Amino acid sequence: MPQTMDFEQLNQSGWAKTYLLVDESTQKAALIDPVYDFMETYLTTILQRGLELQYAIATHTHADHITACYSLRERTGCEYVMWKDTSCLNVSHYLEDGEIIMLGSIPLKTHFVPGHTNDHILIESPTLLFTGDFLFTGQGGVGRDDLPSGRLLSHWNSLKTLEQLDANLLVCTGHEAPGTAMQTLDWNRKNNPILNMNSFEDFEAWQNEVTASLGSVSKIKTALPANLFAEIPDVIPWME
């Protein structure tokens, strides 16, 4: 990892992961997939460390939690960053496929990978790959494709994007069971069942089995409208 880059996962509870990336030479920071529930913790961290929040990035439209991206923009003046054709409102910087944005001296490259949602992206730094719900670690496989705008075949085709990426990138996913260790892309190529499948039919069968076992997304009726319309509801049931 470059000496000028600091990186950590901030959320201390739950399965959703939020990553803080800092260019130490400028103290500019980015938050990737921040969760509204923990926003005050993020702001405290940024203040205590003397950081300037430059970007709040959502890898996709989340259905299982409310994003903190637009709230962070309102509080700090940072850019709210998403894919160019997202349906989410109040985004201030729309990314193109292959676009590179600079976090101080750190290049962050966009890869468009529709499937889990139609606005899903990967964010690639020189040593890290932020995959959101597109790719999980090892047996976690990938995110489900039965939620709004999800498409099985698109996800399967988008997996080809990973073939061009460096094997040593550390895969930083959007969700993992507590205690799951992050692994490289090369490790996942060997240990993630999805990356070892040879046919769309196998992928479809895996998705159908996993979706049936997961059931419904309990927070979707609150989280999805909040993310699409950039509005924090008066009542957030799980925060009461």
Secondary structure per residue as TSV (DSSP state, phi and psi in degrees):
chain	resnum	aa	ss	phi	psi
A	1	M	-	360.0	133.7
A	2	P	-	-55.9	145.2
A	3	Q	T	-64.4	-21.8
A	4	T	T	-85.7	-2.0
A	5	M	E	-113.4	129.4
A	6	D	E	-114.9	146.1
A	7	F	E	-152.0	137.3
A	8	E	E	-160.2	159.8
A	9	Q	E	-95.3	128.2
A	10	L	-	-95.3	-30.6
A	11	N	-	-71.6	128.3
A	12	Q	-	-96.1	-3.5
A	13	S	S	-147.7	159.7
A	14	G	S	81.0	177.4
A	15	W	S	-96.0	-19.3
A	16	A	B	-72.5	139.3
A	17	K	-	-114.7	136.9
A	18	T	-	-126.4	129.7
A	19	Y	E	-111.8	133.1
A	20	L	E	-102.3	124.3
A	21	L	E	-120.5	128.9
A	22	V	E	-129.6	130.6
A	23	D	E	-86.8	108.1
A	24	E	T	-68.1	-22.3
A	25	S	T	-73.7	-24.6
A	26	T	T	-121.3	-11.6
A	27	Q	T	65.2	20.0
A	28	K	E	-80.4	142.2
A	29	A	E	-131.9	155.4
A	30	A	E	-130.2	144.0
A	31	L	E	-112.7	127.3
A	32	I	E	-109.4	121.0
A	33	D	S	57.9	53.3
A	34	P	-	-69.4	143.9
A	35	V	B	-105.0	130.8
A	36	Y	G	-56.6	-35.8
A	37	D	G	-55.2	-30.3
A	38	F	G	-110.0	17.0
A	39	M	H	-60.7	-41.1
A	40	E	H	-64.2	-34.0
A	41	T	H	-64.9	-41.7
A	42	Y	H	-61.0	-46.4
A	43	L	H	-63.7	-38.7
A	44	T	H	-63.8	-43.0
A	45	T	H	-60.9	-45.5
A	46	I	H	-62.4	-43.8
A	47	L	H	-65.6	-47.4
A	48	Q	H	-64.6	-31.0
A	49	R	T	-93.0	-1.4
A	50	G	T	68.6	36.4
A	51	L	-	-94.4	157.9
A	52	E	E	-111.0	113.6
A	53	L	E	-75.7	112.2
A	54	Q	E	-93.9	-39.7
A	55	Y	E	-134.0	139.3
A	56	A	E	-117.9	113.2
A	57	I	E	-112.7	129.7
A	58	A	-	-107.2	122.6
A	59	T	S	-69.8	-18.6
A	60	H	S	-172.0	174.0
A	61	T	-	-76.6	113.8
A	62	H	-	-81.3	142.2
A	63	A	S	-108.8	-11.7
A	64	D	S	-112.7	-0.8
A	65	H	S	-158.5	162.1
A	66	I	-	-87.3	127.6
A	67	T	B	-69.7	147.7
A	68	A	-	-95.1	2.9
A	69	C	H	-59.0	-50.8
A	70	Y	H	-74.3	-29.6
A	71	S	H	-67.3	-39.1
A	72	L	H	-65.7	-37.3
A	73	R	H	-62.1	-42.6
A	74	E	H	-64.9	-36.1
A	75	R	H	-83.5	-31.2
A	76	T	H	-119.5	-16.8
A	77	G	-	82.2	9.3
A	78	C	-	-68.9	167.9
A	79	E	E	-82.2	135.1
A	80	Y	E	-95.3	116.0
A	81	V	E	-115.7	129.1
A	82	M	E	-150.4	175.9
A	83	W	E	-61.6	148.4
A	84	K	T	-62.8	-29.7
A	85	D	T	-105.5	20.2
A	86	T	-	-62.6	153.2
A	87	S	-	-88.9	-5.8
A	88	C	-	-69.3	139.3
A	89	L	S	-89.4	163.0
A	90	N	S	69.3	13.4
A	91	V	-	-69.1	137.4
A	92	S	S	-105.9	-18.3
A	93	H	E	-134.9	115.8
A	94	Y	E	-99.6	126.9
A	95	L	E	-90.6	143.5
A	96	E	-	-98.8	158.0
A	97	D	T	-63.9	129.5
A	98	G	T	84.4	-5.5
A	99	E	-	-65.5	142.3
A	100	I	E	-115.5	123.3
A	101	I	E	-107.8	149.3
A	102	M	E	-104.8	125.6
A	103	L	E	-101.0	90.5
A	104	G	T	61.0	-115.7
A	105	S	T	-95.9	2.9
A	106	I	E	-98.4	119.3
A	107	P	E	-80.2	135.0
A	108	L	E	-120.2	114.7
A	109	K	E	-102.0	140.0
A	110	T	E	-96.0	134.8
A	111	H	E	-126.4	122.6
A	112	F	E	-82.3	120.9
A	113	V	-	-135.8	72.4
A	114	P	-	-64.2	153.7
A	115	G	S	154.8	-69.6
A	116	H	S	-60.3	-43.6
A	117	T	S	-138.1	168.1
A	118	N	T	-83.2	1.4
A	119	D	T	-122.4	22.9
A	120	H	-	-78.4	139.1
A	121	I	E	-132.3	158.1
A	122	L	E	-103.0	147.9
A	123	I	E	-117.1	120.6
A	124	E	E	-110.3	120.8
A	125	S	-	-99.5	178.1
A	126	P	S	-58.4	-25.3
A	127	T	S	-130.5	-5.3
A	128	L	E	-127.4	148.8
A	129	L	E	-128.4	111.6
A	130	F	E	-91.1	113.9
A	131	T	E	-106.9	-1.0
A	132	G	E	53.0	-130.5
A	133	D	T	-101.9	11.0
A	134	F	T	-73.2	-37.9
A	135	L	-	-144.1	131.1
A	136	F	-	-107.0	-178.3
A	137	T	S	-89.9	128.4
A	138	G	G	54.2	-125.2
A	139	Q	G	-65.1	-12.2
A	140	G	G	-64.6	-22.0
A	141	G	-	68.8	-112.7
A	142	V	-	-142.2	172.4
A	143	G	-	-72.8	156.7
A	144	R	-	-69.4	151.7
A	145	D	S	-115.8	16.9
A	146	D	-	-100.2	6.3
A	147	L	S	-91.2	170.6
A	148	P	T	-51.2	129.2
A	149	S	T	72.8	2.8
A	150	G	-	-71.9	143.6
A	151	R	-	-142.6	120.2
A	152	L	H	-59.0	-51.1
A	153	L	H	-65.7	-37.9
A	154	S	H	-61.8	-42.1
A	155	H	H	-62.6	-45.9
A	156	W	H	-58.9	-45.8
A	157	N	H	-67.5	-34.1
A	158	S	H	-69.0	-20.3
A	159	L	G	-60.8	-22.5
A	160	K	G	-61.4	-25.7
A	161	T	G	-58.1	-34.0
A	162	L	G	-66.4	-23.8
A	163	E	G	-65.1	-26.6
A	164	Q	G	-88.9	-3.2
A	165	L	S	-96.2	154.1
A	166	D	-	-63.7	134.9
A	167	A	T	-63.3	-25.4
A	168	N	T	-89.4	-0.7
A	169	L	-	-61.3	134.5
A	170	L	E	-83.2	124.2
A	171	V	E	-84.0	118.5
A	172	C	E	-111.9	102.5
A	173	T	E	-91.3	166.3
A	174	G	S	-82.2	-19.9
A	175	H	B	-147.9	140.3
A	176	E	-	-156.6	153.5
A	177	A	-	-63.7	143.6
A	178	P	T	-52.8	136.4
A	179	G	T	91.3	-6.0
A	180	T	-	-69.6	127.6
A	181	A	-	-84.4	136.8
A	182	M	-	-69.6	145.0
A	183	Q	-	-131.6	164.7
A	184	T	B	-75.9	166.5
A	185	L	H	-63.2	-39.1
A	186	D	H	-60.9	-43.6
A	187	W	H	-59.6	-43.3
A	188	N	H	-67.7	-33.1
A	189	R	H	-60.4	-28.1
A	190	K	H	-92.7	-28.2
A	191	N	H	-118.1	-9.8
A	192	N	-	-90.3	121.4
A	193	P	G	-60.1	-32.2
A	194	I	G	-65.2	-39.0
A	195	L	G	-76.4	-1.6
A	196	N	G	-113.2	9.9
A	197	M	-	-86.1	148.7
A	198	N	-	-108.9	-5.5
A	199	S	-	-145.4	151.5
A	200	F	H	-62.5	-33.7
A	201	E	H	-61.9	-39.3
A	202	D	H	-65.8	-41.1
A	203	F	H	-63.0	-45.0
A	204	E	H	-61.1	-43.7
A	205	A	H	-63.2	-41.3
A	206	W	H	-62.9	-46.7
A	207	Q	H	-60.0	-44.6
A	208	N	H	-62.8	-40.0
A	209	E	H	-66.5	-45.5
A	210	V	H	-66.2	-43.3
A	211	T	H	-60.2	-42.4
A	212	A	H	-62.3	-35.5
A	213	S	H	-77.1	-27.7
A	214	L	H	-79.7	-35.0
A	215	G	-	74.8	-158.7
A	216	S	-	-78.9	161.0
A	217	V	-	-94.8	111.5
A	218	S	T	-65.3	-29.4
A	219	K	T	-94.3	-0.4
A	220	I	H	-62.8	-36.5
A	221	K	H	-68.2	-23.4
A	222	T	H	-96.2	-44.9
A	223	A	H	-71.2	-45.7
A	224	L	H	-63.9	-49.2
A	225	P	H	-60.9	-37.5
A	226	A	H	-61.2	-40.6
A	227	N	H	-73.8	-38.6
A	228	L	H	-67.5	-40.7
A	229	F	H	-101.5	2.9
A	230	A	T	54.1	48.9
A	231	E	-	-134.1	128.9
A	232	I	-	-83.4	121.8
A	233	P	-	-66.9	155.5
A	234	D	S	-63.4	-34.5
A	235	V	-	-123.4	123.3
A	236	I	-	-111.5	103.8
A	237	P	G	-51.7	-43.3
A	238	W	G	-77.9	-4.4
A	239	M	G	-107.7	2.4
A	240	E	-	-73.0	360.0
